[in-house]
């Protein structure tokens, strides 16, 4: 059983499946878990930040032009796609939910997935961290543009919540790792802690999404989620192809650009329109399965030994 379930970071698909089943079976946990989503989110960020060394941060600094371009594309093209999906969504709740997911920052585990896919860890982490930092301002801004008066929320309060659950643990983790280098000996445990918090966010999202998962609305919701994932993949991987980047750089910017942080989406939905958190929960389940599978396949393709030419000139 230990070999099947641990380490958590390498068994995410299994754990996400377990969390989804538990969330469906125990709908009464919704109220408690929704209140704890910002705490789980902070745990995700802290676990990842404790893995960032000063050397990795300096290495990412040498690719700031690429990181900046990736962030510019992410915070313009993905919200634009979210606005389009918001317009075609069949109900106001689904419309708000898919927009909130689209204007959320890069998925916290995108750096891990980019690494599995053979990407540059430093660049991927810089894209993810930069996206998280920008979300403090840009998520409330896009929310105001997309929902306007229909969204009853305080941009200052929402920004403060994101500051406490995202930016603060990021700064604390990086600061602790720089001040106490010996903390690096437990870096794999920090990743497991971050992955465990991710599973708890999935559990909270599934519990919230239970009414949608067990209703005909699931088909429309999954359609919107898949459209956003495909659009994000086209934007993320398309930029690497357009710039003719090597695989390590293309994967490093592709995953942070392509997949959204559904924990932030759920937290924002709870603050703005609680019923819309179901979309973030379903997005999280589909995204982890799809992105995890893609990252593994890309990683295997990179690890595959190159073919050699035969005597007849055929490969």
C-alpha positions as a Markdown table, in Angstrom:
| # | Residue | x | y | z |
|---|---|---|---|---|
| 1 | Unk | 0.0 | 0.0 | 0.0 |
| 2 | Unk | 2.9 | 2.4 | 0.8 |
| 3 | Unk | 4.4 | 1.7 | -2.6 |
| 4 | Unk | 1.1 | 2.4 | -4.3 |
| 5 | Unk | 0.3 | 5.7 | -2.6 |
| 6 | Unk | 3.7 | 7.3 | -2.0 |
| 7 | Unk | 5.4 | 9.5 | -2.8 |
| 8 | Unk | 2.4 | 11.7 | -3.3 |
| 9 | Unk | 4.1 | 13.8 | -6.0 |
| 10 | Unk | 4.5 | 10.8 | -8.2 |
| 11 | Unk | 1.0 | 9.4 | -7.6 |
| 12 | Unk | -1.0 | 12.5 | -8.3 |
| 13 | Unk | -3.4 | 10.9 | -10.8 |
| 14 | Unk | -4.2 | 8.2 | -8.2 |
| 15 | Unk | -4.6 | 10.6 | -5.4 |
| 16 | Unk | -6.7 | 13.0 | -7.4 |
| 17 | Unk | -9.0 | 10.0 | -8.3 |
| 18 | Unk | -9.3 | 9.1 | -4.6 |
| 19 | Unk | -10.0 | 12.7 | -3.7 |
| 20 | Unk | -12.7 | 13.0 | -6.4 |
| 21 | Unk | -14.4 | 9.8 | -5.1 |
| 22 | Unk | -14.3 | 10.9 | -1.5 |
| 23 | Unk | -15.7 | 14.4 | -2.4 |
| 24 | Unk | -18.6 | 12.7 | -4.2 |
| 25 | Unk | -19.3 | 10.4 | -1.3 |
| 26 | Unk | -19.1 | 13.1 | 1.4 |
| 27 | Unk | -20.9 | 16.2 | 0.2 |
| 28 | Unk | -21.2 | 17.5 | 3.7 |
| 29 | Unk | -17.5 | 18.4 | 3.7 |
| 30 | Unk | -18.0 | 21.2 | 1.3 |
| 31 | Unk | -18.6 | 24.0 | 3.8 |
| 32 | Unk | -15.6 | 23.1 | 6.0 |
| 33 | Unk | -13.2 | 22.5 | 3.0 |
| 34 | Unk | -14.2 | 25.6 | 1.1 |
| 35 | Unk | -13.2 | 27.7 | 4.1 |
| 36 | Unk | -9.8 | 25.9 | 4.2 |
| 37 | Unk | -9.0 | 26.3 | 0.5 |
| 38 | Unk | -6.8 | 29.4 | 1.0 |
| 39 | Unk | -4.9 | 27.5 | 3.7 |
| 40 | Unk | -4.3 | 24.5 | 1.3 |
| 41 | Unk | -3.3 | 27.0 | -1.4 |
| 42 | Unk | -0.8 | 28.6 | 0.9 |
| 43 | Unk | 0.6 | 25.1 | 1.7 |
| 44 | Unk | 1.0 | 24.4 | -2.0 |
| 45 | Unk | 3.0 | 27.6 | -2.6 |
| 46 | Unk | 5.1 | 27.2 | 0.5 |
| 47 | Unk | 6.1 | 23.6 | -0.4 |
| 48 | Unk | 7.2 | 24.7 | -3.8 |
| 49 | Unk | 9.0 | 27.8 | -2.6 |
| 50 | Unk | 11.1 | 25.8 | -0.2 |
| 51 | Unk | 12.5 | 24.0 | -3.3 |
| 52 | Unk | 13.7 | 27.2 | -4.9 |
| 53 | Unk | 17.4 | 27.8 | -4.4 |
| 54 | Unk | 19.1 | 31.2 | -4.9 |
| 55 | Unk | 21.0 | 29.6 | -7.8 |
| 56 | Unk | 17.8 | 28.6 | -9.5 |
| 57 | Unk | 16.5 | 32.1 | -9.1 |
| 58 | Unk | 19.6 | 33.5 | -10.6 |
| 59 | Unk | 19.5 | 31.1 | -13.5 |
| 60 | Unk | 15.9 | 32.1 | -14.3 |
| 61 | Unk | 17.0 | 35.7 | -14.2 |
| 62 | Unk | 19.1 | 35.1 | -17.3 |
| 63 | Unk | 15.9 | 34.3 | -19.2 |
| 64 | Unk | 13.8 | 37.2 | -18.1 |
| 65 | Unk | 12.9 | 38.2 | -21.6 |
| 66 | Unk | 11.4 | 34.8 | -22.3 |
| 67 | Unk | 9.6 | 34.7 | -19.0 |
| 68 | Unk | 8.2 | 38.2 | -19.6 |
| 69 | Unk | 6.9 | 37.2 | -23.0 |
| 70 | Unk | 5.3 | 34.1 | -21.6 |
| 71 | Unk | 3.6 | 36.1 | -18.9 |
| 72 | Unk | 2.4 | 38.7 | -21.3 |
| 73 | Unk | 0.8 | 36.0 | -23.5 |
| 74 | Unk | -0.7 | 34.2 | -20.6 |
| 75 | Unk | -2.4 | 37.2 | -19.1 |
| 76 | Unk | -3.8 | 38.5 | -22.4 |
| 77 | Unk | -4.7 | 35.4 | -24.5 |
| 78 | Unk | -6.0 | 33.1 | -21.8 |
| 79 | Unk | -8.3 | 35.8 | -20.3 |
| 80 | Unk | -9.5 | 36.6 | -23.8 |
| 81 | Unk | -10.4 | 32.9 | -24.3 |
| 82 | Unk | -12.1 | 33.0 | -21.0 |
| 83 | Unk | -14.3 | 35.9 | -22.1 |
| 84 | Unk | -15.3 | 34.1 | -25.2 |
| 85 | Unk | -16.2 | 30.9 | -23.3 |
| 86 | Unk | -18.0 | 33.1 | -20.8 |
| 87 | Unk | -20.2 | 34.4 | -23.6 |
| 88 | Unk | -21.2 | 31.0 | -24.9 |
| 89 | Unk | -21.7 | 29.3 | -21.5 |
| 90 | Unk | -25.3 | 28.1 | -21.1 |
| 91 | Unk | -25.9 | 29.5 | -17.6 |
| 92 | Unk | -24.6 | 32.5 | -15.6 |
| 93 | Unk | -23.0 | 30.2 | -13.0 |
| 94 | Unk | -21.0 | 28.2 | -15.6 |
| 95 | Unk | -20.1 | 31.5 | -17.4 |
| 96 | Unk | -18.7 | 33.0 | -14.2 |
| 97 | Unk | -16.9 | 29.7 | -13.3 |
| 98 | Unk | -15.1 | 29.3 | -16.6 |
| 99 | Unk | -14.1 | 32.9 | -16.7 |
| 100 | Unk | -12.7 | 32.7 | -13.1 |
| 101 | Unk | -10.6 | 29.7 | -14.1 |
| 102 | Unk | -9.3 | 31.4 | -17.2 |
| 103 | Unk | -8.1 | 34.5 | -15.3 |
| 104 | Unk | -6.4 | 32.5 | -12.6 |
| 105 | Unk | -2.6 | 32.3 | -12.5 |
| 106 | Unk | -0.4 | 29.5 | -13.6 |
| 107 | Unk | -0.9 | 26.1 | -11.9 |
| 108 | Unk | 1.4 | 25.8 | -9.0 |
| 109 | Unk | 2.5 | 22.3 | -10.0 |
| 110 | Unk | 3.2 | 23.4 | -13.6 |
| 111 | Unk | 6.9 | 23.7 | -12.7 |
| 112 | Unk | 6.9 | 20.1 | -11.6 |
| 113 | Unk | 5.0 | 19.0 | -14.8 |
| 114 | Unk | 7.4 | 21.0 | -17.0 |
| 115 | Unk | 10.3 | 19.2 | -15.3 |
| 116 | Unk | 8.8 | 15.8 | -15.9 |
| 117 | Unk | 8.3 | 16.8 | -19.5 |
| 118 | Unk | 12.0 | 17.5 | -19.8 |
| 119 | Unk | 11.7 | 21.3 | -19.5 |
| 120 | Unk | 14.0 | 23.8 | -17.8 |
| 121 | Unk | 13.0 | 23.9 | -14.1 |
| 122 | Unk | 14.3 | 27.4 | -13.4 |
| 123 | Unk | 12.4 | 29.0 | -16.3 |
| 124 | Unk | 9.2 | 27.1 | -15.5 |
| 125 | Unk | 9.4 | 28.0 | -11.9 |
| 126 | Unk | 10.0 | 31.7 | -12.8 |
| 127 | Unk | 7.0 | 31.7 | -15.1 |
| 128 | Unk | 4.8 | 30.1 | -12.4 |
| 129 | Unk | 6.0 | 32.4 | -9.6 |
| 130 | Unk | 5.7 | 35.5 | -11.8 |
| 131 | Unk | 2.2 | 34.5 | -12.7 |
| 132 | Unk | 1.2 | 34.0 | -9.1 |
| 133 | Unk | 2.6 | 37.4 | -8.2 |
| 134 | Unk | 0.8 | 39.2 | -11.0 |
| 135 | Unk | -2.5 | 37.5 | -10.1 |
| 136 | Unk | -2.7 | 39.7 | -7.0 |
| 137 | Unk | -3.6 | 42.6 | -9.3 |
| 138 | Unk | -4.7 | 41.0 | -12.6 |
| 139 | Unk | -7.2 | 38.5 | -11.4 |
| 140 | Unk | -9.4 | 41.1 | -9.7 |
| 141 | Unk | -8.9 | 43.4 | -12.7 |
| 142 | Unk | -10.0 | 40.8 | -15.3 |
| 143 | Unk | -12.9 | 39.7 | -12.9 |
| 144 | Unk | -14.2 | 43.3 | -13.0 |
| 145 | Unk | -13.9 | 43.5 | -16.8 |
| 146 | Unk | -15.6 | 40.1 | -17.3 |
| 147 | Unk | -18.4 | 40.2 | -14.7 |
| 148 | Unk | -18.8 | 43.9 | -13.9 |
| 149 | Unk | -21.6 | 44.7 | -11.6 |
| 150 | Unk | -22.8 | 41.1 | -11.6 |
| 151 | Unk | -19.9 | 40.2 | -9.4 |
| 152 | Unk | -20.4 | 41.2 | -5.8 |
| 153 | Unk | -16.8 | 41.4 | -4.5 |
| 154 | Unk | -14.3 | 43.8 | -3.2 |
| 155 | Unk | -11.1 | 43.9 | -5.4 |
| 156 | Unk | -9.1 | 45.1 | -2.4 |
| 157 | Unk | -10.4 | 42.2 | -0.2 |
| 158 | Unk | -9.8 | 39.7 | -3.0 |
| 159 | Unk | -6.3 | 41.0 | -3.6 |
| 160 | Unk | -5.6 | 40.8 | 0.1 |
| 161 | Unk | -6.7 | 37.2 | 0.2 |
| 162 | Unk | -4.5 | 36.3 | -2.8 |
| 163 | Unk | -1.6 | 38.2 | -1.1 |
| 164 | Unk | -1.9 | 36.1 | 2.0 |
| 165 | Unk | -2.5 | 32.8 | 0.4 |
| 166 | Unk | -0.1 | 33.1 | -2.6 |
| 167 | Unk | 2.5 | 35.9 | -2.4 |
| 168 | Unk | 3.3 | 35.7 | 1.3 |
| 169 | Unk | 4.1 | 31.9 | 1.4 |
| 170 | Unk | 6.1 | 32.3 | -1.8 |
| 171 | Unk | 8.3 | 35.0 | -0.2 |
| 172 | Unk | 8.5 | 33.1 | 3.1 |
| 173 | Unk | 9.6 | 29.9 | 1.4 |
| 174 | Unk | 12.2 | 31.5 | -0.8 |
| 175 | Unk | 13.5 | 33.5 | 2.2 |
| 176 | Unk | 13.8 | 30.5 | 4.5 |
| 177 | Unk | 15.6 | 28.5 | 1.8 |
| 178 | Unk | 18.1 | 31.3 | 1.1 |
| 179 | Unk | 18.7 | 31.9 | 4.9 |
| 180 | Unk | 19.0 | 28.2 | 5.8 |
| 181 | Unk | 20.5 | 26.2 | 2.9 |
| 182 | Unk | 20.4 | 23.0 | 4.9 |
| 183 | Unk | 16.6 | 23.0 | 4.5 |
| 184 | Unk | 17.3 | 21.6 | 1.0 |
| 185 | Unk | 17.9 | 18.1 | 2.4 |
| 186 | Unk | 14.2 | 17.7 | 2.8 |
| 187 | Unk | 13.2 | 19.2 | -0.6 |
| 188 | Unk | 11.4 | 16.0 | -1.7 |
| 189 | Unk | 9.2 | 16.1 | 1.4 |
| 190 | Unk | 8.3 | 19.7 | 0.6 |
| 191 | Unk | 7.1 | 18.6 | -2.8 |
| 192 | Unk | 5.1 | 15.9 | -1.2 |
| 193 | Unk | 3.6 | 18.4 | 1.1 |
| 194 | Unk | 2.7 | 20.7 | -1.8 |
| 195 | Unk | 1.2 | 17.7 | -3.7 |
| 196 | Unk | -0.9 | 16.7 | -0.6 |
| 197 | Unk | -2.3 | 20.2 | -0.4 |
| 198 | Unk | -3.1 | 20.0 | -4.1 |
| 199 | Unk | -5.1 | 16.8 | -3.4 |
| 200 | Unk | -7.0 | 18.5 | -0.6 |
| 201 | Unk | -7.9 | 21.3 | -3.0 |
| 202 | Unk | -9.2 | 18.7 | -5.4 |
| 203 | Unk | -11.2 | 17.2 | -2.6 |
| 204 | Unk | -12.7 | 20.6 | -1.8 |
| 205 | Unk | -13.5 | 21.3 | -5.4 |
| 206 | Unk | -15.1 | 17.9 | -6.0 |
| 207 | Unk | -17.3 | 18.3 | -2.9 |
| 208 | Unk | -18.4 | 21.7 | -4.3 |
| 209 | Unk | -18.9 | 20.3 | -7.8 |
| 210 | Unk | -21.0 | 17.3 | -6.7 |
| 211 | Unk | -24.3 | 18.8 | -7.8 |
| 212 | Unk | -22.9 | 19.5 | -11.2 |
| 213 | Unk | -21.1 | 16.1 | -11.5 |
| 214 | Unk | -24.3 | 14.3 | -10.8 |
| 215 | Unk | -26.5 | 16.4 | -13.1 |
| 216 | Unk | -26.8 | 16.9 | -16.9 |
| 217 | Unk | -24.9 | 20.2 | -16.5 |
| 218 | Unk | -21.7 | 18.0 | -16.3 |
| 219 | Unk | -21.6 | 17.8 | -20.1 |
| 220 | Unk | -21.6 | 21.5 | -20.7 |
| 221 | Unk | -19.1 | 22.0 | -17.9 |
| 222 | Unk | -16.7 | 19.4 | -19.2 |
| 223 | Unk | -17.0 | 20.9 | -22.7 |
| 224 | Unk | -16.1 | 24.4 | -21.4 |
| 225 | Unk | -13.2 | 22.9 | -19.4 |
| 226 | Unk | -11.8 | 20.9 | -22.3 |
| 227 | Unk | -12.1 | 24.0 | -24.6 |
| 228 | Unk | -10.1 | 26.0 | -22.0 |
| 229 | Unk | -7.5 | 23.3 | -21.7 |
| 230 | Unk | -7.0 | 22.9 | -25.4 |
| 231 | Unk | -6.8 | 26.7 | -25.9 |
| 232 | Unk | -4.3 | 26.9 | -23.1 |
| 233 | Unk | -2.2 | 24.1 | -24.7 |
| 234 | Unk | -2.3 | 25.8 | -28.1 |
| 235 | Unk | -1.1 | 29.1 | -26.5 |
| 236 | Unk | 1.5 | 27.5 | -24.3 |
| 237 | Unk | 3.1 | 25.1 | -26.8 |
| 238 | Unk | 2.4 | 27.4 | -29.8 |
| 239 | Unk | 4.6 | 30.1 | -28.4 |
| 240 | Unk | 7.5 | 27.7 | -28.2 |
| 241 | Unk | 7.0 | 26.6 | -31.8 |
| 242 | Unk | 6.6 | 30.2 | -33.0 |
| 243 | Unk | 9.9 | 31.2 | -31.4 |
| 244 | Unk | 11.6 | 27.9 | -32.5 |
| 245 | Unk | 12.7 | 27.2 | -29.0 |
| 246 | Unk | 14.5 | 24.1 | -28.0 |
| 247 | Unk | 12.4 | 21.5 | -26.1 |
| 248 | Unk | 13.7 | 22.4 | -22.7 |
| 249 | Unk | 12.6 | 26.1 | -23.0 |
| 250 | Unk | 9.4 | 25.3 | -24.9 |
| 251 | Unk | 8.2 | 22.9 | -22.2 |
| 252 | Unk | 9.3 | 25.3 | -19.5 |
| 253 | Unk | 7.0 | 28.1 | -20.7 |
| 254 | Unk | 4.4 | 25.8 | -22.2 |
| 255 | Unk | 3.0 | 24.3 | -19.0 |
| 256 | Unk | 2.8 | 27.4 | -16.9 |
| 257 | Unk | 1.1 | 29.2 | -19.7 |
| 258 | Unk | -1.2 | 26.4 | -20.6 |
| 259 | Unk | -2.7 | 25.2 | -17.2 |
| 260 | Unk | -4.5 | 27.3 | -14.6 |
| 261 | Unk | -4.3 | 27.2 | -10.8 |
| 262 | Unk | -7.7 | 25.8 | -10.0 |
| 263 | Unk | -7.1 | 26.3 | -6.2 |
| 264 | Unk | -7.0 | 30.0 | -6.8 |
| 265 | Unk | -10.1 | 29.6 | -9.0 |
| 266 | Unk | -12.0 | 27.8 | -6.3 |
| 267 | Unk | -10.9 | 30.4 | -3.7 |
| 268 | Unk | -12.0 | 33.3 | -5.9 |
| 269 | Unk | -15.3 | 31.6 | -6.8 |
| 270 | Unk | -16.1 | 31.0 | -3.1 |
| 271 | Unk | -15.5 | 34.8 | -2.5 |
| 272 | Unk | -17.5 | 35.9 | -5.6 |
| 273 | Unk | -20.1 | 33.2 | -6.5 |
| 274 | Unk | -19.8 | 30.0 | -4.4 |
| 275 | Unk | -21.8 | 27.8 | -6.8 |
| 276 | Unk | -19.3 | 28.6 | -9.6 |
| 277 | Unk | -16.5 | 26.8 | -7.7 |
| 278 | Unk | -17.8 | 23.6 | -9.2 |
| 279 | Unk | -16.2 | 24.6 | -12.5 |
| 280 | Unk | -12.8 | 25.0 | -10.8 |
| 281 | Unk | -13.2 | 21.6 | -9.2 |
| 282 | Unk | -14.0 | 19.9 | -12.4 |
| 283 | Unk | -11.2 | 21.7 | -14.2 |
| 284 | Unk | -8.7 | 20.6 | -11.6 |
| 285 | Unk | -9.6 | 16.9 | -12.0 |
| 286 | Unk | -9.5 | 17.1 | -15.9 |
| 287 | Unk | -6.4 | 19.3 | -15.9 |
| 288 | Unk | -4.3 | 17.1 | -13.5 |
| 289 | Unk | -5.1 | 14.0 | -15.6 |
| 290 | Unk | -4.5 | 15.6 | -19.0 |
| 291 | Unk | -1.4 | 17.7 | -18.1 |
| 292 | Unk | 0.2 | 14.8 | -16.1 |
| 293 | Unk | -0.3 | 12.4 | -18.9 |
| 294 | Unk | 1.1 | 14.8 | -21.5 |
| 295 | Unk | 4.1 | 15.7 | -19.3 |
| 296 | Unk | 5.0 | 12.0 | -18.8 |
| 297 | Unk | 4.7 | 11.3 | -22.5 |
| 298 | Unk | 6.9 | 14.2 | -23.5 |
| 299 | Unk | 9.4 | 13.2 | -20.9 |
| 300 | Unk | 9.6 | 9.7 | -22.2 |
| 301 | Unk | 10.1 | 11.0 | -25.7 |
| 302 | Unk | 13.0 | 13.2 | -24.6 |
| 303 | Unk | 14.6 | 10.3 | -22.7 |
| 304 | Unk | 14.3 | 8.0 | -25.7 |
| 305 | Unk | 17.7 | 7.3 | -27.3 |
| 306 | Unk | 18.2 | 8.8 | -30.7 |
| 307 | Unk | 17.8 | 6.5 | -33.7 |
| 308 | Unk | 20.8 | 5.8 | -35.9 |
| 309 | Unk | 20.9 | 5.6 | -39.6 |
| 310 | Unk | 21.3 | 2.1 | -41.2 |
| 311 | Unk | 23.5 | 1.1 | -44.1 |
| 312 | Unk | 20.8 | 1.8 | -46.6 |
| 313 | Unk | 20.2 | 5.3 | -45.4 |
| 314 | Unk | 16.9 | 4.5 | -43.7 |
| 315 | Unk | 16.3 | 5.6 | -40.1 |
